[in-house]
Amino acid sequence: MKRVITFGTFDVFHVGHVRILERARELGDCLIVGVSSDALNFSKKGRTPIYSQEDRKKIISSLQFVDEVFFEESLELKGDYIEQFKADVLVMGDDWQGKFDNFRSQCEVVYLPRTPSISTTEIIEVVRSTER
Ligand code: CTP
């Protein structure tokens, strides 16, 4: 049983999110997702997500290729979460290429290519720009 873990905010859920989660799941038998808490997201990206952490967690939990979901409360705790959830593989988007290589002593670390031309930030900008 190979356990895969990944992390993200997954705000304003879009197809890039679906694709990375689908591909992450294909690397093992079970996918665990750490959804950034609202507080962590604010400290990381300087904005409160559009969707609350409970709603983001509910959306991710509803996906057929996701098995377990929890809140990631701090970036400093990644190693602890990997340990706690007994993850064999850590998957991150390649916007993080090289940034998590220090976890290679704990588990396999895989960076997957991002889906081109879509992001939460861009969706928010497009919606804002069409406001009257
Ligand atoms: N992701 C992806 N392809 C995209 C957008 C995101 O593969 N086009 C992946 C990221 O690499 C990450 C996960 O989805 O592993 C969650 O990313 P998140 O930061 O929540 O989404 P973004 O759309 O990148 O959000 P933002 O614009 O706020 O940075």
Backbone and ligand atoms as CSV (ligand in chain L), in Angstrom:
chain,resi,resn,atom,element,x,y,z
A,1,MET,N,N,0.862,-1.218,0.000
A,1,MET,CA,C,0.000,0.000,0.000
A,1,MET,C,C,0.881,1.245,0.000
A,2,LYS,N,N,0.912,1.945,-1.130
A,2,LYS,CA,C,1.751,3.145,-1.240
A,2,LYS,C,C,0.901,4.380,-0.975
A,3,ARG,N,N,1.318,5.175,0.012
A,3,ARG,CA,C,0.526,6.338,0.412
A,3,ARG,C,C,1.156,7.628,-0.116
A,4,VAL,N,N,0.341,8.409,-0.810
A,4,VAL,CA,C,0.823,9.643,-1.431
A,4,VAL,C,C,0.233,10.830,-0.676
A,5,ILE,N,N,1.051,11.858,-0.440
A,5,ILE,CA,C,0.551,13.068,0.233
A,5,ILE,C,C,0.856,14.293,-0.631
A,6,THR,N,N,-0.062,15.254,-0.636
A,6,THR,CA,C,0.206,16.520,-1.309
A,6,THR,C,C,-0.457,17.648,-0.521
A,7,PHE,N,N,-0.050,18.877,-0.829
A,7,PHE,CA,C,-0.527,20.043,-0.076
A,7,PHE,C,C,-0.936,21.159,-1.031
A,8,GLY,N,N,-1.869,21.991,-0.596
A,8,GLY,CA,C,-2.223,23.154,-1.420
A,8,GLY,C,C,-3.398,23.897,-0.815
A,9,THR,N,N,-3.680,25.070,-1.387
A,9,THR,CA,C,-4.810,25.864,-0.907
A,9,THR,C,C,-6.107,25.413,-1.586
A,10,PHE,N,N,-6.020,25.156,-2.877
A,10,PHE,CA,C,-7.163,24.700,-3.676
A,10,PHE,C,C,-8.351,25.655,-3.555
A,11,ASP,N,N,-8.065,26.969,-3.611
A,11,ASP,CA,C,-9.137,27.973,-3.558
A,11,ASP,C,C,-9.715,28.147,-4.963
A,12,VAL,N,N,-11.000,28.426,-5.061
A,12,VAL,CA,C,-11.692,28.577,-6.360
A,12,VAL,C,C,-11.271,27.386,-7.250
A,13,PHE,N,N,-11.697,26.231,-6.819
A,13,PHE,CA,C,-11.284,24.945,-7.404
A,13,PHE,C,C,-11.352,24.952,-8.943
A,14,HIS,N,N,-10.275,24.539,-9.572
A,14,HIS,CA,C,-10.223,24.563,-11.049
A,14,HIS,C,C,-9.562,23.297,-11.601
A,15,VAL,N,N,-9.521,23.186,-12.922
A,15,VAL,CA,C,-9.079,21.935,-13.566
A,15,VAL,C,C,-7.596,21.632,-13.290
A,16,GLY,N,N,-6.779,22.653,-13.054
A,16,GLY,CA,C,-5.372,22.416,-12.697
A,16,GLY,C,C,-5.287,21.644,-11.382
A,17,HIS,N,N,-6.202,21.952,-10.465
A,17,HIS,CA,C,-6.258,21.237,-9.186
A,17,HIS,C,C,-6.673,19.779,-9.413
A,18,VAL,N,N,-7.706,19.581,-10.233
A,18,VAL,CA,C,-8.159,18.211,-10.535
A,18,VAL,C,C,-7.001,17.406,-11.108
A,19,ARG,N,N,-6.294,18.012,-12.068
A,19,ARG,CA,C,-5.256,17.251,-12.771
A,19,ARG,C,C,-4.103,16.858,-11.853
A,20,ILE,N,N,-3.688,17.766,-10.959
A,20,ILE,CA,C,-2.550,17.381,-10.107
A,20,ILE,C,C,-2.973,16.298,-9.115
A,21,LEU,N,N,-4.209,16.378,-8.628
A,21,LEU,CA,C,-4.667,15.370,-7.663
A,21,LEU,C,C,-4.834,14.005,-8.332
A,22,GLU,N,N,-5.368,14.004,-9.545
A,22,GLU,CA,C,-5.512,12.748,-10.304
A,22,GLU,C,C,-4.150,12.081,-10.534
A,23,ARG,N,N,-3.183,12.910,-10.976
A,23,ARG,CA,C,-1.851,12.361,-11.263
A,23,ARG,C,C,-1.144,11.915,-9.981
A,24,ALA,N,N,-1.362,12.649,-8.892
A,24,ALA,CA,C,-0.752,12.276,-7.608
A,24,ALA,C,C,-1.275,10.909,-7.178
A,25,ARG,N,N,-2.566,10.714,-7.297
A,25,ARG,CA,C,-3.194,9.444,-6.893
A,25,ARG,C,C,-2.648,8.277,-7.699
A,26,GLU,N,N,-2.338,8.526,-8.980
A,26,GLU,CA,C,-1.820,7.455,-9.849
A,26,GLU,C,C,-0.430,6.976,-9.418
A,27,LEU,N,N,0.250,7.768,-8.580
A,27,LEU,CA,C,1.587,7.378,-8.115
A,27,LEU,C,C,1.538,6.396,-6.942
A,28,GLY,N,N,0.323,6.110,-6.441
A,28,GLY,CA,C,0.215,5.180,-5.315
A,28,GLY,C,C,-1.176,4.583,-5.229
A,29,ASP,N,N,-1.529,4.142,-4.009
A,29,ASP,CA,C,-2.823,3.470,-3.800
A,29,ASP,C,C,-3.792,4.324,-3.000
A,30,CYS,N,N,-3.292,5.412,-2.427
A,30,CYS,CA,C,-4.110,6.181,-1.496
A,30,CYS,C,C,-3.589,7.623,-1.513
A,31,LEU,N,N,-4.497,8.601,-1.621
A,31,LEU,CA,C,-4.064,10.006,-1.683
A,31,LEU,C,C,-4.574,10.799,-0.474
A,32,ILE,N,N,-3.627,11.449,0.198
A,32,ILE,CA,C,-3.923,12.265,1.373
A,32,ILE,C,C,-3.614,13.717,1.001
A,33,VAL,N,N,-4.546,14.622,1.292
A,33,VAL,CA,C,-4.351,16.021,0.886
A,33,VAL,C,C,-4.384,16.941,2.100
A,34,GLY,N,N,-3.344,17.743,2.243
A,34,GLY,CA,C,-3.291,18.782,3.268
A,34,GLY,C,C,-3.779,20.086,2.653
A,35,VAL,N,N,-4.940,20.552,3.117
A,35,VAL,CA,C,-5.522,21.801,2.612
A,35,VAL,C,C,-5.071,22.933,3.529
A,36,SER,N,N,-4.429,23.950,2.958
A,36,SER,CA,C,-3.932,25.075,3.773
A,36,SER,C,C,-5.071,25.727,4.533
A,37,SER,N,N,-4.885,25.957,5.805
A,37,SER,CA,C,-5.900,26.668,6.589
A,37,SER,C,C,-5.980,28.114,6.094
A,38,ASP,N,N,-7.069,28.796,6.429
A,38,ASP,CA,C,-7.206,30.207,6.029
A,38,ASP,C,C,-6.051,31.033,6.585
A,39,ALA,N,N,-5.680,30.758,7.844
A,39,ALA,CA,C,-4.599,31.523,8.481
A,39,ALA,C,C,-3.268,31.282,7.777
A,40,LEU,N,N,-2.985,30.027,7.444
A,40,LEU,CA,C,-1.728,29.729,6.745
A,40,LEU,C,C,-1.725,30.402,5.381
A,41,ASN,N,N,-2.865,30.345,4.696
A,41,ASN,CA,C,-2.929,30.955,3.375
A,41,ASN,C,C,-2.683,32.461,3.443
A,42,PHE,N,N,-3.230,33.085,4.483
A,42,PHE,CA,C,-3.029,34.538,4.622
A,42,PHE,C,C,-1.545,34.839,4.817
A,43,SER,N,N,-0.883,34.027,5.635
A,43,SER,CA,C,0.537,34.299,5.882
A,43,SER,C,C,1.386,33.999,4.645
A,44,LYS,N,N,0.926,33.049,3.818
A,44,LYS,CA,C,1.684,32.614,2.638
A,44,LYS,C,C,1.440,33.518,1.428
A,45,LYS,N,N,0.172,33.832,1.168
A,45,LYS,CA,C,-0.176,34.548,-0.069
A,45,LYS,C,C,-0.686,35.964,0.183
A,46,GLY,N,N,-0.822,36.331,1.456
A,46,GLY,CA,C,-1.248,37.702,1.777
A,46,GLY,C,C,-2.707,37.978,1.456
A,47,ARG,N,N,-3.511,36.926,1.293
A,47,ARG,CA,C,-4.947,37.154,1.110
A,47,ARG,C,C,-5.733,36.006,1.749
A,48,THR,N,N,-6.940,36.366,2.165
A,48,THR,CA,C,-7.826,35.340,2.701
A,48,THR,C,C,-8.449,34.654,1.498
A,49,PRO,N,N,-8.486,33.325,1.487
A,49,PRO,CA,C,-9.092,32.656,0.331
A,49,PRO,C,C,-10.548,33.075,0.108
A,50,ILE,N,N,-11.010,32.965,-1.129
A,50,ILE,CA,C,-12.409,33.271,-1.460
A,50,ILE,C,C,-13.314,32.227,-0.786
A,51,TYR,N,N,-12.934,30.959,-0.887
A,51,TYR,CA,C,-13.701,29.883,-0.236
A,51,TYR,C,C,-13.095,29.617,1.141
A,52,SER,N,N,-13.956,29.403,2.140
A,52,SER,CA,C,-13.474,29.126,3.497
A,52,SER,C,C,-12.738,27.785,3.533
A,53,GLN,N,N,-11.934,27.596,4.559
A,53,GLN,CA,C,-11.191,26.332,4.659
A,53,GLN,C,C,-12.140,25.133,4.736
A,54,GLU,N,N,-13.275,25.293,5.396
A,54,GLU,CA,C,-14.229,24.168,5.489
A,54,GLU,C,C,-14.774,23.820,4.103
A,55,ASP,N,N,-15.109,24.838,3.321
A,55,ASP,CA,C,-15.631,24.571,1.976
A,55,ASP,C,C,-14.550,23.958,1.085
A,56,ARG,N,N,-13.310,24.462,1.188
A,56,ARG,CA,C,-12.225,23.910,0.361
A,56,ARG,C,C,-11.987,22.442,0.735
A,57,LYS,N,N,-12.051,22.157,2.036
A,57,LYS,CA,C,-11.848,20.775,2.499
A,57,LYS,C,C,-13.001,19.883,2.008
A,58,LYS,N,N,-14.211,20.406,2.022
A,58,LYS,CA,C,-15.368,19.617,1.582
A,58,LYS,C,C,-15.261,19.287,0.092
A,59,ILE,N,N,-14.857,20.258,-0.687
A,59,ILE,CA,C,-14.706,20.030,-2.142
A,59,ILE,C,C,-13.656,18.950,-2.390
A,60,ILE,N,N,-12.500,19.074,-1.756
A,60,ILE,CA,C,-11.417,18.099,-1.974
A,60,ILE,C,C,-11.846,16.707,-1.488
A,61,SER,N,N,-12.549,16.662,-0.359
A,61,SER,CA,C,-13.006,15.373,0.198
A,61,SER,C,C,-13.988,14.668,-0.720
A,62,SER,N,N,-14.693,15.427,-1.543
A,62,SER,CA,C,-15.722,14.834,-2.398
A,62,SER,C,C,-15.152,14.157,-3.644
A,63,LEU,N,N,-13.849,14.325,-3.896
A,63,LEU,CA,C,-13.258,13.784,-5.127
A,63,LEU,C,C,-13.011,12.285,-5.002
A,64,GLN,N,N,-13.309,11.551,-6.066
A,64,GLN,CA,C,-13.205,10.089,-6.005
A,64,GLN,C,C,-11.767,9.593,-5.855
A,65,PHE,N,N,-10.787,10.401,-6.272
A,65,PHE,CA,C,-9.396,9.954,-6.165
A,65,PHE,C,C,-8.697,10.510,-4.930
A,66,VAL,N,N,-9.456,11.083,-3.997
A,66,VAL,CA,C,-8.882,11.568,-2.726
A,66,VAL,C,C,-9.421,10.711,-1.586
A,67,ASP,N,N,-8.515,10.248,-0.717
A,67,ASP,CA,C,-8.921,9.341,0.361
A,67,ASP,C,C,-9.013,10.006,1.729
A,68,GLU,N,N,-8.099,10.939,2.004
A,68,GLU,CA,C,-8.088,11.598,3.320
A,68,GLU,C,C,-7.730,13.056,3.140
A,69,VAL,N,N,-8.367,13.931,3.950
A,69,VAL,CA,C,-8.073,15.367,3.859
A,69,VAL,C,C,-7.904,15.923,5.271
A,70,PHE,N,N,-6.938,16.796,5.436
A,70,PHE,CA,C,-6.738,17.446,6.738
A,70,PHE,C,C,-6.314,18.894,6.495
A,71,PHE,N,N,-6.348,19.719,7.535
A,71,PHE,CA,C,-5.891,21.105,7.389
A,71,PHE,C,C,-4.388,21.195,7.646
A,72,GLU,N,N,-3.680,21.817,6.720
A,72,GLU,CA,C,-2.261,22.138,6.938
A,72,GLU,C,C,-2.229,23.481,7.663
A,73,GLU,N,N,-1.781,23.446,8.916
A,73,GLU,CA,C,-1.837,24.657,9.751
A,73,GLU,C,C,-0.556,25.475,9.683
A,74,SER,N,N,0.562,24.804,9.325
A,74,SER,CA,C,1.851,25.516,9.294
A,74,SER,C,C,2.782,24.865,8.284
A,75,LEU,N,N,3.531,25.693,7.556
A,75,LEU,CA,C,4.480,25.174,6.568
A,75,LEU,C,C,5.604,24.396,7.243
A,76,GLU,N,N,5.851,24.747,8.505
A,76,GLU,CA,C,6.950,24.120,9.262
A,76,GLU,C,C,6.643,22.666,9.620
A,77,LEU,N,N,5.370,22.275,9.486
A,77,LEU,CA,C,4.964,20.948,9.975
A,77,LEU,C,C,4.929,19.874,8.889
A,78,LYS,N,N,5.401,20.210,7.662
A,78,LYS,CA,C,5.298,19.223,6.558
A,78,LYS,C,C,5.899,17.874,6.938
A,79,GLY,N,N,7.095,17.897,7.528
A,79,GLY,CA,C,7.772,16.656,7.923
A,79,GLY,C,C,6.934,15.863,8.910
A,80,ASP,N,N,6.300,16.588,9.848
A,80,ASP,CA,C,5.452,15.918,10.849
A,80,ASP,C,C,4.234,15.284,10.194
A,81,TYR,N,N,3.628,16.017,9.226
A,81,TYR,CA,C,2.450,15.464,8.534
A,81,TYR,C,C,2.842,14.216,7.731
A,82,ILE,N,N,4.006,14.253,7.076
A,82,ILE,CA,C,4.476,13.104,6.290
A,82,ILE,C,C,4.593,11.882,7.202
A,83,GLU,N,N,5.130,12.139,8.386
A,83,GLU,CA,C,5.310,11.093,9.399
A,83,GLU,C,C,3.949,10.577,9.908
A,84,GLN,N,N,3.126,11.542,10.320
A,84,GLN,CA,C,1.825,11.229,10.922
A,84,GLN,C,C,0.933,10.400,9.986
A,85,PHE,N,N,0.940,10.787,8.688
A,85,PHE,CA,C,0.079,10.096,7.722
A,85,PHE,C,C,0.802,8.938,7.023
A,86,LYS,N,N,2.027,8.649,7.485
A,86,LYS,CA,C,2.822,7.531,6.961
A,86,LYS,C,C,2.930,7.584,5.435
A,87,ALA,N,N,3.240,8.776,4.919
A,87,ALA,CA,C,3.313,8.949,3.463
A,87,ALA,C,C,4.603,8.360,2.901
A,88,ASP,N,N,4.472,7.694,1.758
A,88,ASP,CA,C,5.625,7.139,1.051
A,88,ASP,C,C,6.099,8.083,-0.041
A,89,VAL,N,N,5.185,8.926,-0.528
A,89,VAL,CA,C,5.508,9.839,-1.625
A,89,VAL,C,C,4.943,11.220,-1.311
A,90,LEU,N,N,5.762,12.262,-1.491
A,90,LEU,CA,C,5.297,13.651,-1.394
A,90,LEU,C,C,5.219,14.197,-2.815
A,91,VAL,N,N,4.053,14.685,-3.205
A,91,VAL,CA,C,3.883,15.266,-4.543
A,91,VAL,C,C,3.661,16.765,-4.420
A,92,MET,N,N,4.380,17.542,-5.229
A,92,MET,CA,C,4.174,18.987,-5.270
A,92,MET,C,C,4.174,19.422,-6.735
A,93,GLY,N,N,3.536,20.534,-7.041
A,93,GLY,CA,C,3.583,21.078,-8.390
A,93,GLY,C,C,4.992,21.595,-8.668
A,94,ASP,N,N,5.372,21.651,-9.945
A,94,ASP,CA,C,6.759,22.023,-10.246
A,94,ASP,C,C,7.043,23.517,-10.069
A,95,ASP,N,N,6.024,24.282,-9.614
A,95,ASP,CA,C,6.311,25.651,-9.169
A,95,ASP,C,C,7.168,25.595,-7.895
A,96,TRP,N,N,7.219,24.410,-7.270
A,96,TRP,CA,C,8.009,24.204,-6.044
A,96,TRP,C,C,9.273,23.398,-6.320
A,97,GLN,N,N,9.622,23.193,-7.593
A,97,GLN,CA,C,10.769,22.350,-7.973
A,97,GLN,C,C,11.991,22.555,-7.055
A,98,GLY,N,N,12.455,21.482,-6.463
A,98,GLY,CA,C,13.664,21.533,-5.630
A,98,GLY,C,C,13.443,21.980,-4.192
A,99,LYS,N,N,12.298,22.623,-3.930
A,99,LYS,CA,C,12.091,23.256,-2.616
A,99,LYS,C,C,11.830,22.253,-1.482
A,100,PHE,N,N,11.484,21.021,-1.843
A,100,PHE,CA,C,11.139,20.046,-0.800
A,100,PHE,C,C,12.076,18.839,-0.815
A,101,ASP,N,N,13.253,19.021,-1.452
A,101,ASP,CA,C,14.206,17.914,-1.566
A,101,ASP,C,C,14.715,17.449,-0.208
A,102,ASN,N,N,14.606,18.316,0.801
A,102,ASN,CA,C,15.068,17.930,2.147
A,102,ASN,C,C,14.226,16.797,2.756
A,103,PHE,N,N,13.043,16.540,2.159
A,103,PHE,CA,C,12.208,15.450,2.690
A,103,PHE,C,C,12.553,14.097,2.067
A,104,ARG,N,N,13.555,14.093,1.169
A,104,ARG,CA,C,13.925,12.827,0.508
A,104,ARG,C,C,14.437,11.775,1.495
A,105,SER,N,N,14.862,12.216,2.681
A,105,SER,CA,C,15.299,11.246,3.700
A,105,SER,C,C,14.078,10.550,4.322
A,106,GLN,N,N,12.899,11.177,4.192
A,106,GLN,CA,C,11.672,10.629,4.795
A,106,GLN,C,C,10.817,9.843,3.817
A,107,CYS,N,N,10.782,10.330,2.551
A,107,CYS,CA,C,9.910,9.707,1.549
A,107,CYS,C,C,10.401,10.097,0.149
A,108,GLU,N,N,9.751,9.514,-0.850
A,108,GLU,CA,C,10.035,9.877,-2.241
A,108,GLU,C,C,9.450,11.282,-2.462
A,109,VAL,N,N,10.114,12.130,-3.247
A,109,VAL,CA,C,9.579,13.470,-3.517
A,109,VAL,C,C,9.431,13.626,-5.030
A,110,VAL,N,N,8.202,13.920,-5.475
A,110,VAL,CA,C,7.937,14.018,-6.914
A,110,VAL,C,C,7.324,15.388,-7.223
A,111,TYR,N,N,7.875,16.077,-8.219
A,111,TYR,CA,C,7.307,17.355,-8.670
A,111,TYR,C,C,6.585,17.108,-9.990
A,112,LEU,N,N,5.326,17.458,-10.063
A,112,LEU,CA,C,4.556,17.251,-11.295
A,112,LEU,C,C,4.363,18.583,-12.013
A,113,PRO,N,N,4.401,18.572,-13.350
A,113,PRO,CA,C,4.214,19.807,-14.104
A,113,PRO,C,C,2.836,20.426,-13.843
A,114,ARG,N,N,2.799,21.733,-13.697
A,114,ARG,CA,C,1.515,22.431,-13.535
A,114,ARG,C,C,0.746,22.402,-14.845
A,115,THR,N,N,-0.569,22.457,-14.754
A,115,THR,CA,C,-1.406,22.603,-15.950
A,115,THR,C,C,-1.231,24.047,-16.437
A,116,PRO,N,N,-0.893,24.221,-17.724
A,116,PRO,CA,C,-0.642,25.579,-18.204
A,116,PRO,C,C,-1.883,26.479,-18.213
A,117,SER,N,N,-1.647,27.765,-18.112
A,117,SER,CA,C,-2.661,28.811,-18.363
A,117,SER,C,C,-3.854,28.833,-17.433
A,118,ILE,N,N,-3.721,28.310,-16.220
A,118,ILE,CA,C,-4.829,28.483,-15.271
A,118,ILE,C,C,-4.275,28.557,-13.852
A,119,SER,N,N,-4.822,29.477,-13.074
A,119,SER,CA,C,-4.496,29.537,-11.648
A,119,SER,C,C,-5.621,30.277,-10.934
A,120,THR,N,N,-5.700,30.047,-9.626
A,120,THR,CA,C,-6.699,30.741,-8.817
A,120,THR,C,C,-6.521,32.248,-8.941
A,121,THR,N,N,-5.264,32.701,-8.874
A,121,THR,CA,C,-4.978,34.138,-8.949
A,121,THR,C,C,-5.522,34.721,-10.248
A,122,GLU,N,N,-5.284,33.977,-11.357
A,122,GLU,CA,C,-5.725,34.485,-12.660
A,122,GLU,C,C,-7.255,34.528,-12.743
A,123,ILE,N,N,-7.921,33.503,-12.199
A,123,ILE,CA,C,-9.395,33.487,-12.218
A,123,ILE,C,C,-9.927,34.698,-11.443
A,124,ILE,N,N,-9.349,34.955,-10.272
A,124,ILE,CA,C,-9.801,36.096,-9.459
A,124,ILE,C,C,-9.593,37.401,-10.234
A,125,GLU,N,N,-8.433,37.510,-10.896
A,125,GLU,CA,C,-8.153,38.736,-11.670
A,125,GLU,C,C,-9.138,38.921,-12.816
A,126,VAL,N,N,-9.439,37.837,-13.518
A,126,VAL,CA,C,-10.377,37.924,-14.644
A,126,VAL,C,C,-11.754,38.352,-14.137
A,127,VAL,N,N,-12.199,37.741,-13.054
A,127,VAL,CA,C,-13.525,38.075,-12.513
A,127,VAL,C,C,-13.552,39.549,-12.068
A,128,ARG,N,N,-12.478,39.980,-11.368
A,128,ARG,CA,C,-12.407,41.376,-10.906
A,128,ARG,C,C,-12.453,42.344,-12.080
A,129,SER,N,N,-11.744,41.999,-13.153
A,129,SER,CA,C,-11.621,42.923,-14.288
A,129,SER,C,C,-12.944,43.073,-15.046
A,130,THR,N,N,-13.861,42.121,-14.842
A,130,THR,CA,C,-15.142,42.219,-15.533
A,130,THR,C,C,-16.241,42.830,-14.632
A,131,GLU,N,N,-15.830,43.195,-13.396
A,131,GLU,CA,C,-16.804,43.859,-12.503
A,131,GLU,C,C,-17.086,45.261,-13.016
A,132,ARG,N,N,-18.323,45.711,-12.863
A,132,ARG,CA,C,-18.630,47.064,-13.289
A,132,ARG,C,C,-18.608,48.002,-12.092
L,1,CTP,N1,N,-1.550,23.433,-9.710
L,1,CTP,C1,C,-1.325,22.831,-10.963
L,1,CTP,N2,N,-1.657,23.504,-12.109
L,1,CTP,C2,C,-2.201,24.743,-12.040
L,1,CTP,C3,C,-2.434,25.356,-10.794
L,1,CTP,C4,C,-2.092,24.660,-9.638
L,1,CTP,O1,O,-0.816,21.705,-11.044
L,1,CTP,N3,N,-2.480,25.359,-13.183
L,1,CTP,C5,C,-1.158,22.713,-8.509
L,1,CTP,C6,C,-0.068,23.439,-7.721
L,1,CTP,O2,O,1.203,23.168,-8.269
L,1,CTP,C7,C,-0.253,22.849,-6.345
L,1,CTP,C8,C,-1.764,22.574,-6.268
L,1,CTP,O3,O,-2.256,22.635,-7.629
L,1,CTP,O4,O,0.453,21.631,-6.233
L,1,CTP,C9,C,-2.492,23.590,-5.417
L,1,CTP,O5,O,-2.119,24.860,-5.895
L,1,CTP,P1,P,-2.735,26.229,-5.411
L,1,CTP,O6,O,-1.614,27.129,-5.006
L,1,CTP,O7,O,-3.812,26.004,-4.450
L,1,CTP,O8,O,-3.392,26.751,-6.782
L,1,CTP,P2,P,-3.012,27.956,-7.725
L,1,CTP,O9,O,-4.030,27.993,-8.816
L,1,CTP,O10,O,-1.567,27.876,-8.129
L,1,CTP,O11,O,-3.266,29.184,-6.747
L,1,CTP,P3,P,-2.659,30.670,-6.737
L,1,CTP,O12,O,-2.933,31.299,-8.048
L,1,CTP,O13,O,-3.400,31.318,-5.602
L,1,CTP,O14,O,-1.177,30.529,-6.432
